[in-house]
Amino acid sequence: MTISPSSIEQVIPGQGAMAQPSARARRRRFRFVANAKAATGLVVLGVYALLAVIGPWIAPYDPDARSADVLQAPSTRHWFGTTHLGQDIFSQILVGARSVMVVGLIAGVLATVLSILIGVTAGYLGGAADESLSALSNVFLVIPALPLIIIVASLVDQAGDLLVALIIGLTSWAWGARVLRAQTLSLRRRDYVEAARATGERTWRIIGFEILPNLTAIIASGFVGTVIFAVMSEITLAFIGISSVSSWNWGTILFWAQGQQALAQGAWWWFVPAGLAIALLGTALALINFGIDEFVSPRLRTGGRTRIRTADGRTVRMRVGFTPVLAPRAAPVPMQDTREDRTS
C-alpha cells in the first residue's frame, strides 16, 4: 500500500517528503540580525571597519602635513578643523581608525581563542587538568594589563600596535576562561553529551560539536567585551604618551590636543571629533553585546511586550523583574429580603 506525500502532509503538516523549513524556522535563524540594537551596532561597526580599510586612501590630506591654516575651525576645506601646526584633523581621524580597529581585533581574537582552549578544556576534562588550568587562570586574573604594557613599552624603543595587542590579548583571557569553564561543567553532564560519549565519540568531536555550539553566545559576548577593553586601553596608552606618538590613532589626537591646551584656546574641534568617534565605537560594541544578551535570553527579548489574558478577560502586561499577582474580585454581596423587614 502506497501513501502519497500529500496525505502525509495532511496528517503531519510540514513533515512530508517535500517539506521545507517553515517561515518561523527561517526567521529564527536571523533573529539576532533582526534585533534593533544588534542591527544598529553591526551597521556602525561595519562603517568603522570600512574606514579602517580605506581610511588612509580617502583621507584628503596627509595627517602629518603642515599648512598655514593654524587652528582653523571646521570649514568646507577642513571638515574637522586644523591643529596648531595646520594639520587636518579629519585626515587624522580617518588614518587613526585603522590602528584602533587592528588592536581591538587582534587582542579580541587572541583572548577569545585562549579562553576557549583553557576554559573549555578545564571544564570538560576535570581532575588534575582542571586544577592546573584553573590555577593558571587565577594567576592571569591578577596580572594588570595596563601597567604591564607601560613597563614593556618603556623597555622597547618602538612599542607598535602589534605588541600592544599581544600584551592585551595575553592578559585578558582569564575572565572568559572562568565563565566558559563554569558553563562547560554544567554541559558535560547533559544527556546528549553522555550519549555521544557512550557511542564512542572522540573528545575533540564532543567538545567541537556538542559543547561549543551551546557556548556560542557566551564566546561572542566575551569577544565583544575584550575588544572594548583593548580599544580603550590602546587609546589610553596613546593619550598618556606611552605608545608611539608618531603613528596616528584617536588617543594620539587627544594627546596633542591636551598637550597644546586646546580647551583653554577654545579649539573644541581638536578633541571633540576624536571623543565622539571613541564614544560611537563603544556604543556600537555595547549594542551588539546587548543584542547577544537578548538573543540568548527569551525573557529579555520579550520583556515588556508580552501580554497575557486572564480567565475573566482582563489583559496583563508582563514586565521584566515583575511577577503579576491578580487579586480576586470581591464576591457580590447577597441582597437581603426586604419583605421580611416589612413584616417585622
Buried (B, 14 or more C-beta within 10 A) or exposed (E): EEEEEEEBBEEEEEEBEEEEEEEEEEEEEEEBEEBEBBBBBBEBBEBBBEBBEEBBEEBEBEBEEEBEBEBBEBEEEBBBBBBBBBBBBBBBBBBBBBBBBBBBBBBBBBBBBBBBBBBBBBBBBEEEEBEEBBEBBEEBEEEEBBEBBBEBBEEEEEBBBEBBBBBBBBBBBBBBBBBBBEBBBEBBEEEEBEEBBEEEBEEEEBBEEBBBEBBEBBBBBBBBBBBBBBBBBBBBBBBBBBBBBEBBBBBBBBBBBBEBEBEEEEBBBBBBBBEEBBEBBBEBBBBBBBBBBBBBEEEEBEBEEBEEEEEEEEEEEBEEEEEEEEEEEEEEEEEEEEEEEEEE
